[in-house]
Amino acid sequence: MSEMGRGAPAQSATADREIVISRVIDAPRELVFEAFTEVRHLSRWWGPEGFTTTTRSFEFRVGGEWDFVMHGPDGTDYQEWITWTKIVPPEGIALLHGESRDDPNAFESVLTFAPDGAATRIEMHTVFPTRELRDEAVEKYHAIEGGQQTLSNLAAYIAEITQKKDGR
């Protein structure tokens, strides 16, 4: 059993408030974890297709914050804020994510990084405060597709830096 608390029952009490997205990335988990924990990496891949990210401040430690703006392809800016609540390198990260520090609608996410042969299986398990907020995130903000695109961007970015390291 990992320190990040895997092994939830098949139907949890929060199932109607959850989004779970996973992907296998062809890289060691230490590298995948690093891409999530260093701002020099995050700014290169974070967000769905067509989005860019501008970081205002970043401190990766329990209680530290990432204050940033996501710029949508239509020119809309989205104020974002994350605080790290648990860090277990290279196994997992828990965080609280909202529009600002005092956002009453902030949601919790647990990211786990598990070896899968020479690759890494990343899972993002997000729990919203209410079912309505989860449904709004899915329907209005396309959170499932956006999360899948974000992990796809991560996979492409890691493939790019891996090729550079290998001299390809």
FENDA-V197342 format. One record per residue. N is the residue number from 1. RES is the residue in one small letter. PSI is psi in whole degrees, 0 to 359 (* if undefined). Layout:
# FENDA-V197342
n:N res:RES psi:PSI
n:N res:RES psi:PSI
This chain:
# FENDA-V197342
n:1 res:m psi:132
n:2 res:s psi:165
n:3 res:e psi:339
n:4 res:m psi:359
n:5 res:g psi:43
n:6 res:r psi:170
n:7 res:g psi:37
n:8 res:a psi:156
n:9 res:p psi:161
n:10 res:a psi:319
n:11 res:q psi:102
n:12 res:s psi:166
n:13 res:a psi:343
n:14 res:t psi:11
n:15 res:a psi:324
n:16 res:d psi:358
n:17 res:r psi:9
n:18 res:e psi:154
n:19 res:i psi:130
n:20 res:v psi:125
n:21 res:i psi:136
n:22 res:s psi:162
n:23 res:r psi:147
n:24 res:v psi:129
n:25 res:i psi:132
n:26 res:d psi:73
n:27 res:a psi:157
n:28 res:p psi:150
n:29 res:r psi:332
n:30 res:e psi:320
n:31 res:l psi:318
n:32 res:v psi:317
n:33 res:f psi:315
n:34 res:e psi:321
n:35 res:a psi:337
n:36 res:f psi:348
n:37 res:t psi:357
n:38 res:e psi:127
n:39 res:v psi:331
n:40 res:r psi:331
n:41 res:h psi:311
n:42 res:l psi:318
n:43 res:s psi:346
n:44 res:r psi:340
n:45 res:w psi:346
n:46 res:w psi:133
n:47 res:g psi:166
n:48 res:p psi:174
n:49 res:e psi:133
n:50 res:g psi:352
n:51 res:f psi:150
n:52 res:t psi:164
n:53 res:t psi:133
n:54 res:t psi:122
n:55 res:t psi:130
n:56 res:r psi:316
n:57 res:s psi:153
n:58 res:f psi:123
n:59 res:e psi:104
n:60 res:f psi:96
n:61 res:r psi:159
n:62 res:v psi:126
n:63 res:g psi:348
n:64 res:g psi:167
n:65 res:e psi:151
n:66 res:w psi:112
n:67 res:d psi:119
n:68 res:f psi:167
n:69 res:v psi:130
n:70 res:m psi:131
n:71 res:h psi:115
n:72 res:g psi:159
n:73 res:p psi:340
n:74 res:d psi:5
n:75 res:g psi:356
n:76 res:t psi:135
n:77 res:d psi:136
n:78 res:y psi:114
n:79 res:q psi:131
n:80 res:e psi:153
n:81 res:w psi:135
n:82 res:i psi:140
n:83 res:t psi:139
n:84 res:w psi:128
n:85 res:t psi:340
n:86 res:k psi:137
n:87 res:i psi:122
n:88 res:v psi:86
n:89 res:p psi:142
n:90 res:p psi:25
n:91 res:e psi:322
n:92 res:g psi:168
n:93 res:i psi:137
n:94 res:a psi:144
n:95 res:l psi:163
n:96 res:l psi:130
n:97 res:h psi:125
n:98 res:g psi:192
n:99 res:e psi:334
n:100 res:s psi:173
n:101 res:r psi:323
n:102 res:d psi:18
n:103 res:d psi:114
n:104 res:p psi:346
n:105 res:n psi:12
n:106 res:a psi:148
n:107 res:f psi:159
n:108 res:e psi:139
n:109 res:s psi:142
n:110 res:v psi:124
n:111 res:l psi:127
n:112 res:t psi:144
n:113 res:f psi:107
n:114 res:a psi:136
n:115 res:p psi:141
n:116 res:d psi:80
n:117 res:g psi:230
n:118 res:a psi:354
n:119 res:a psi:185
n:120 res:t psi:131
n:121 res:r psi:118
n:122 res:i psi:136
n:123 res:e psi:130
n:124 res:m psi:114
n:125 res:h psi:110
n:126 res:t psi:135
n:127 res:v psi:124
n:128 res:f psi:156
n:129 res:p psi:327
n:130 res:t psi:161
n:131 res:r psi:321
n:132 res:e psi:320
n:133 res:l psi:322
n:134 res:r psi:314
n:135 res:d psi:321
n:136 res:e psi:317
n:137 res:a psi:320
n:138 res:v psi:312
n:139 res:e psi:314
n:140 res:k psi:320
n:141 res:y psi:3
n:142 res:h psi:49
n:143 res:a psi:324
n:144 res:i psi:309
n:145 res:e psi:319
n:146 res:g psi:319
n:147 res:g psi:319
n:148 res:q psi:318
n:149 res:q psi:322
n:150 res:t psi:315
n:151 res:l psi:328
n:152 res:s psi:318
n:153 res:n psi:320
n:154 res:l psi:313
n:155 res:a psi:317
n:156 res:a psi:319
n:157 res:y psi:315
n:158 res:i psi:320
n:159 res:a psi:320
n:160 res:e psi:313
n:161 res:i psi:330
n:162 res:t psi:318
n:163 res:q psi:320
n:164 res:k psi:317
n:165 res:k psi:322
n:166 res:d psi:355
n:167 res:g psi:23
n:168 res:r psi:*
